[in-house]
Amino acid sequence: MEVSMAYMSLIVFGILFLALASGIWVGFSLYIVGFIGMVLFSSLPAGNNMASSLWATCEKWEYVALPLFILMGEILYRSGISEKLFKSLVPWLYRLPGGLLLMNIISCTLFAAVSGSSAATTATVGRITLSEFDKLGYDKRLAMGSLAGAGTLGFLIPPSLIMIVYAILAEVSIGKMFMAGILPGLLLAGIYSSYIIYRGIKNPAIAPRTQESYSWKERMVGLKDIAPVLILILMVLGSIYGGIATPTEAAALGVLGATIFAYINQRMNKKIIFECLIGAVKTNAMIMLIVVGAGFLSRVMGFLGIPAAITTAITELNLSPYMLMLLLGGFYIILGCLLDGFSIVVMTLPIALPMVTAAGFDPIWFGIYLILMVEVSQITPPVGFNLFVIQGLTGEPIVQIAKYAFPFFLLMLFTTAILTIFPEIALVLPKLMVGK
């Protein structure tokens, strides 16, 4: 890498750090850095390129799936289905080691499969479980830590919003990305559950057993409240996997199904419809602001040759494929302390993807690896979003919640290592898809 290139990279990333540290919104920060970088180091017109970059990003039809999946999650969040889901699982879990702490994992796994958002999953499940755990005298450290970790499943289990963004930018099938996330998501949920059961066996005091008992009839009757979530999962993922619908069509089908179940649950009126629409617009606007800003910055860095120079420099190190992934993993962990997940994906993909594919890794697999790294960023201070969600629910300090979540941080890294050694875990379902 030439000295001028090193100087240019230092200036661009230095301005980015200052913009983010100053509290400017991430999307605007990315635009500011891209504009300044182009003015300082390129003869191309910055304004024209900014406008064309914005249009090139927003015109992609695949992004229509984003607001639809967000709206589906908003409807389910306000429909009361999540509360019924919690109550239906209690009779099945209360006597297991770890007790209802397993509720955090299972509820997050199920809600992640219909919400697509890590923050929405954490907030929805946390509003129900944390207060109940406090009443029952459960260990608050494990209650908050397991919620922080399990909430990240909203990114890994489809229909994930961040998967849609990755698939569009990496030019891979959104449907295949969705299918690739299922088994790794279930693997991570299983590892979380095993850890809680182990802690429950080792120290039963973390989850005191209640005196209540439930008959098999009560257990079976309660299953009807899980049915709406399972039907929606089947409608959305089943239609994609079977080649019946595109991800955008499946998202529209999911919105229709969620609306029907909300009406059946008698929790849908004009006020709630308005709140759902406003919530979906706000969330989609936030995501797209980051996406278009990062898209412009990525274009500017491409004009300046920064990604190619970094790729060449790392390639010249002659690292083995696994050493490359270890290096990238450390880089993403550090980056996760500074940026949100969407910014990490959009900003680093032009640099990381060519290196990873050149090393022989599948881009679908790398998408799952990258999302796992983004999940880690959700529970690392100072910008771990799940930590802020839980702080809002409990009033606990961010640093304290991060300490509670640390075992789940390690479990995520362990899962990433398994996925790196056995990549077929992520690739087997995409290979079996109908209508590839």
C-alpha positions in Angstrom: 0.0 0.0 0.0 1.5 3.3 -1.1 2.1 6.1 1.4 -0.5 8.3 -0.3 -3.0 5.6 0.0 -2.3 5.0 3.7 -2.6 8.8 4.3 -5.9 8.9 2.4 -7.3 6.0 4.3 -6.2 7.5 7.6 -8.0 10.8 6.8 -11.2 9.1 5.6 -11.5 6.8 8.6 -10.4 9.5 11.0 -13.2 11.8 9.8 -15.6 8.9 10.1 -14.6 8.3 13.7 -14.9 12.0 14.6 -18.4 12.2 13.0 -19.6 9.1 14.8 -18.1 10.2 18.1 -19.7 13.7 17.8 -23.2 12.1 18.0 -24.3 12.8 14.4 -26.7 10.2 13.1 -24.9 7.3 11.5 -26.5 7.7 8.1 -25.6 11.4 7.9 -22.1 10.7 9.2 -21.5 8.3 6.3 -22.7 10.8 3.8 -20.5 13.6 5.3 -17.4 11.4 5.3 -18.1 10.3 1.7 -18.7 13.8 0.5 -15.5 15.2 2.2 -13.4 12.3 0.9 -14.6 12.8 -2.7 -14.0 16.6 -2.5 -10.5 16.2 -1.0 -9.1 13.2 -3.0 -11.1 13.0 -6.3 -11.9 15.2 -9.2 -15.3 13.7 -9.7 -18.4 15.8 -8.8 -19.3 14.8 -5.3 -22.9 16.1 -5.4 -23.8 14.2 -8.6 -22.3 11.0 -7.3 -24.2 11.3 -4.0 -27.5 11.7 -5.9 -26.8 8.8 -8.3 -25.6 6.6 -5.5 -28.8 7.3 -3.5 -31.0 6.4 -6.4 -29.0 3.3 -7.4 -29.5 2.0 -3.8 -33.2 2.9 -3.4 -34.4 1.7 -6.8 -33.7 -2.0 -6.0 -37.0 -3.8 -5.8 -35.7 -6.3 -3.3 -35.7 -3.6 -0.6 -39.5 -3.6 -0.7 -39.4 -6.7 1.5 -37.9 -4.6 4.3 -40.9 -2.5 5.3 -43.2 -5.4 4.8 -41.3 -7.7 7.2 -41.0 -4.7 9.7 -44.8 -4.2 9.4 -45.4 -7.9 10.1 -43.3 -7.6 13.3 -45.1 -4.4 14.4 -48.5 -6.1 14.0 -47.5 -9.1 16.0 -45.9 -7.0 18.7 -49.1 -5.1 19.2 -51.5 -8.0 18.7 -51.1 -9.7 22.0 -49.8 -12.9 20.3 -46.5 -12.7 22.1 -48.1 -12.7 25.6 -50.2 -15.8 24.7 -47.1 -17.5 23.4 -45.4 -17.0 26.8 -48.3 -18.4 28.7 -48.6 -21.4 26.4 -44.9 -22.4 27.0 -45.0 -22.1 30.8 -46.5 -25.6 31.4 -43.8 -27.2 29.3 -40.8 -25.5 30.8 -41.4 -24.8 34.5 -40.0 -28.1 35.8 -36.9 -28.2 33.6 -33.5 -27.3 35.0 -33.2 -23.5 34.5 -37.0 -23.3 34.6 -38.6 -20.5 32.8 -35.2 -18.9 31.9 -35.5 -21.2 28.9 -38.5 -19.0 28.0 -36.1 -16.3 26.9 -34.4 -18.6 24.4 -37.5 -20.3 23.0 -39.7 -17.2 22.8 -36.9 -15.2 21.1 -36.3 -18.1 18.7 -40.0 -18.2 17.7 -40.5 -14.4 17.7 -37.3 -13.9 15.6 -38.9 -16.1 12.9 -41.7 -13.6 12.4 -40.1 -10.2 13.3 -36.7 -10.1 11.5 -35.3 -7.6 14.1 -33.0 -8.2 17.0 -34.1 -5.1 18.9 -37.9 -5.9 18.4 -37.3 -9.5 19.5 -35.5 -8.4 22.7 -38.0 -5.7 23.6 -41.1 -7.9 22.9 -39.9 -10.9 24.9 -38.2 -8.8 27.6 -41.4 -6.9 28.4 -43.1 -10.2 29.2 -40.4 -12.3 30.8 -38.2 -9.9 32.9 -41.0 -8.8 35.2 -42.2 -12.4 35.7 -38.7 -13.6 36.5 -38.4 -10.8 39.1 -41.6 -11.9 40.8 -40.5 -15.5 40.8 -37.1 -14.7 42.4 -35.0 -15.8 39.4 -31.3 -14.8 39.1 -31.5 -11.4 37.4 -28.0 -11.8 35.9 -28.9 -14.9 34.0 -32.3 -13.5 33.1 -30.9 -10.3 31.5 -27.9 -12.1 30.0 -29.9 -14.8 28.4 -32.4 -12.2 27.0 -29.5 -10.1 25.6 -28.0 -13.2 23.9 -31.2 -14.7 22.7 -32.5 -11.4 21.4 -29.7 -11.4 18.8 -31.4 -14.4 17.1 -33.6 -11.8 15.4 -30.7 -11.2 13.0 -29.8 -14.8 12.4 -33.2 -16.6 12.1 -35.1 -15.6 9.0 -36.9 -13.4 7.9 -34.0 -11.3 9.0 -33.8 -7.6 7.9 -30.0 -7.6 7.9 -30.0 -10.8 5.7 -32.0 -8.9 3.1 -29.5 -6.1 3.0 -26.5 -8.5 2.8 -28.1 -10.5 0.1 -28.8 -7.5 -2.1 -25.3 -6.0 -1.6 -23.5 -9.4 -2.1 -25.8 -10.2 -5.1 -26.9 -13.6 -3.7 -30.4 -15.0 -3.4 -32.4 -13.6 -0.4 -34.3 -16.9 -0.2 -31.1 -18.9 0.0 -29.8 -16.5 2.7 -33.0 -17.1 4.7 -32.6 -20.9 4.4 -29.0 -20.7 5.4 -29.8 -19.0 8.7 -32.2 -21.6 9.9 -29.9 -24.4 11.1 -27.2 -22.0 12.5 -30.0 -20.1 14.4 -31.3 -23.3 15.9 -27.8 -24.4 16.7 -27.1 -21.2 18.6 -30.5 -21.4 20.4 -29.7 -25.0 21.4 -26.3 -24.0 22.8 -27.9 -21.2 24.8 -30.5 -23.6 26.2 -27.8 -26.2 27.1 -25.9 -23.5 29.0 -29.0 -22.5 31.0 -29.9 -26.1 31.7 -26.3 -26.7 32.9 -26.4 -23.7 35.1 -29.8 -24.9 36.5 -28.4 -28.3 37.3 -25.3 -26.9 38.9 -27.2 -24.3 41.0 -31.0 -24.8 41.2 -31.3 -21.5 43.1 -31.0 -19.5 39.9 -34.5 -20.6 39.0 -36.6 -21.5 42.0 -39.4 -24.0 41.2 -43.0 -22.9 41.6 -45.6 -24.9 43.5 -47.9 -24.8 40.5 -48.5 -28.0 38.4 -50.1 -28.4 35.0 -52.0 -31.4 33.6 -51.3 -32.8 30.2 -54.7 -31.4 29.1 -53.6 -27.9 30.0 -50.4 -28.4 28.2 -52.1 -29.5 25.0 -54.8 -26.8 25.1 -52.1 -24.2 25.5 -50.5 -25.2 22.3 -53.2 -23.5 20.3 -51.6 -20.1 21.3 -48.4 -21.2 19.6 -50.3 -22.0 16.4 -50.4 -18.4 14.9 -46.6 -18.0 15.1 -46.0 -21.5 13.6 -48.5 -20.9 10.8 -46.8 -17.5 10.0 -43.4 -19.2 9.9 -44.8 -21.9 7.6 -46.5 -19.2 5.4 -43.3 -17.1 5.0 -40.4 -19.6 5.0 -42.4 -22.5 3.5 -43.5 -20.4 0.5 -39.9 -19.3 -0.1 -38.4 -22.7 0.4 -41.0 -24.4 -1.8 -40.3 -21.8 -4.6 -44.0 -20.7 -4.4 -43.2 -17.0 -3.5 -40.3 -14.6 -3.7 -39.2 -13.1 -0.4 -41.1 -9.9 -1.2 -44.3 -11.8 -1.9 -43.7 -13.9 1.2 -43.4 -10.7 3.3 -46.7 -9.5 1.9 -48.3 -12.9 2.8 -46.8 -12.5 6.3 -48.4 -9.1 6.8 -51.8 -10.5 5.6 -51.5 -13.5 8.0 -50.4 -11.3 11.0 -53.3 -8.9 10.3 -55.8 -11.8 10.3 -54.5 -13.2 13.5 -54.5 -9.8 15.1 -58.2 -9.4 14.2 -59.0 -12.9 15.5 -57.2 -11.9 18.8 -59.5 -8.8 18.9 -56.4 -6.6 19.2 -56.7 -4.6 15.9 -58.3 -1.2 15.5 -57.6 2.1 13.7 -55.3 3.3 16.5 -53.2 0.1 16.5 -53.1 0.1 12.6 -51.8 3.6 12.7 -49.2 2.8 15.3 -48.0 -0.2 13.3 -47.7 1.8 10.1 -45.8 4.7 11.9 -43.5 2.2 13.6 -42.8 0.4 10.3 -42.1 3.7 8.5 -39.7 5.0 11.3 -37.7 1.7 11.5 -37.5 1.4 7.7 -36.4 5.0 7.3 -33.7 4.5 9.9 -32.4 1.4 8.2 -32.5 2.9 4.7 -30.7 6.1 5.8 -27.8 3.9 7.0 -27.9 1.7 3.9 -27.9 4.6 1.4 -25.2 6.5 3.4 -23.0 3.5 3.6 -23.6 2.8 0.0 -22.4 6.3 -1.0 -19.3 6.0 1.3 -18.6 2.5 -0.2 -18.8 4.1 -3.7 -16.4 6.9 -2.7 -13.9 4.4 -1.2 -14.1 2.4 -4.4 -13.3 5.5 -6.5 -10.3 6.2 -4.2 -9.1 2.6 -4.4 -9.1 2.0 -0.6 -10.9 -1.4 -0.6 -8.6 -2.8 -3.4 -5.5 -1.5 -1.6 -6.6 -3.1 1.8 -7.5 -6.4 0.0 -4.1 -6.4 -1.7 -2.2 -5.7 1.5 -4.0 -8.5 3.4 -3.6 -10.9 0.5 0.1 -10.3 0.5 0.3 -11.6 4.0 -0.4 -15.1 2.6 -2.7 -16.0 5.5 -4.4 -19.4 5.5 -8.2 -19.3 5.0 -8.8 -19.9 8.7 -6.3 -17.3 9.8 -8.0 -14.9 7.5 -11.4 -15.6 9.2 -9.8 -15.2 12.6 -8.4 -11.9 11.6 -11.7 -10.7 10.2 -13.5 -12.0 13.4 -11.2 -9.8 15.6 -11.8 -6.9 13.3 -15.6 -7.3 13.4 -15.6 -7.6 17.2 -13.7 -4.3 17.5 -15.9 -2.6 14.9 -19.0 -3.9 16.7 -18.0 -1.7 19.7 -18.2 1.4 17.4 -21.0 0.8 14.8 -24.4 -0.7 14.5 -25.0 -3.9 12.6 -26.3 -2.5 9.4 -23.4 0.0 9.1 -20.9 -2.9 9.7 -22.4 -5.0 6.9 -22.7 -2.2 4.3 -19.4 -0.6 4.9 -17.1 -3.6 5.2 -18.7 -5.9 2.5 -16.8 -4.3 -0.5 -13.5 -5.0 1.3 -14.2 -8.3 3.0 -16.3 -10.3 0.4 -13.6 -10.4 -2.3 -11.0 -11.6 0.2 -13.3 -14.3 1.6 -14.4 -15.6 -1.8 -10.8 -15.6 -3.0 -9.9 -17.8 0.0 -12.5 -20.3 -1.2 -15.5 -19.5 1.1 -19.0 -19.5 -0.1 -20.7 -16.0 -0.1 -23.9 -17.5 1.4 -21.8 -19.0 4.2 -19.9 -15.7 4.7 -23.2 -13.9 5.1 -24.1 -16.1 8.1 -20.6 -15.7 9.5 -20.9 -11.9 9.2 -24.4 -11.9 10.8 -23.1 -13.9 13.7 -20.3 -11.2 14.1 -23.0 -8.5 13.9 -25.0 -10.4 16.6 -21.9 -10.1 18.8 -21.9 -6.3 18.3 -25.5 -6.2 19.7 -24.2 -7.1 23.2 -20.9 -5.3 23.3 -20.7 -1.8 24.8 -20.8 1.1 24.2 -23.2 0.8 21.2 -24.7 -2.7 21.7 -28.3 -2.0 20.9 -29.7 -5.0 22.8 -28.0 -3.6 26.0 -29.9 -0.3 25.6 -33.2 -2.1 25.1 -32.7 -4.1 28.3 -31.5 -1.0 30.1 -34.8 0.7 29.1 -36.7 -2.2 30.5 -34.8 -2.6 33.8 -32.9 0.6 34.5 -29.7 -1.4 35.0 -26.3 0.2 33.9 -25.1 -0.7 30.4 -21.8 -2.0 31.7 -23.6 -4.3 34.2 -25.9 -5.7 31.6 -22.8 -6.3 29.3 -21.2 -8.4 32.1 -24.4 -10.4 32.5 -24.3 -11.1 28.7 -20.6 -12.0 28.5 -21.1 -15.8 28.7 -23.5 -15.5 25.8 -20.9 -13.5 23.9 -18.5 -16.4 24.4 -21.2 -18.9 23.3 -21.7 -16.9 20.1 -18.0 -17.0 19.3 -18.1 -20.8 20.0 -21.0 -21.2 17.5 -19.1 -19.1 14.9 -16.1 -21.5 15.3 -18.3 -24.5 14.8 -19.8 -22.9 11.7 -16.4 -22.1 10.3 -15.2 -25.7 10.8 -18.5 -27.2 9.5 -19.8 -24.8 6.8 -22.3 -27.3 5.6 -24.5 -26.4 8.6 -25.3 -23.2 6.8 -25.2 -24.5 3.2 -27.3 -27.7 3.3 -30.7 -26.1 3.2 -30.0 -23.6 0.4 -28.7 -26.5 -1.7 -32.0 -28.3 -1.3 -34.2 -25.4 -2.2 -36.9 -25.7 -4.9 -36.6 -23.3 -7.7 -33.0 -22.4 -7.2 
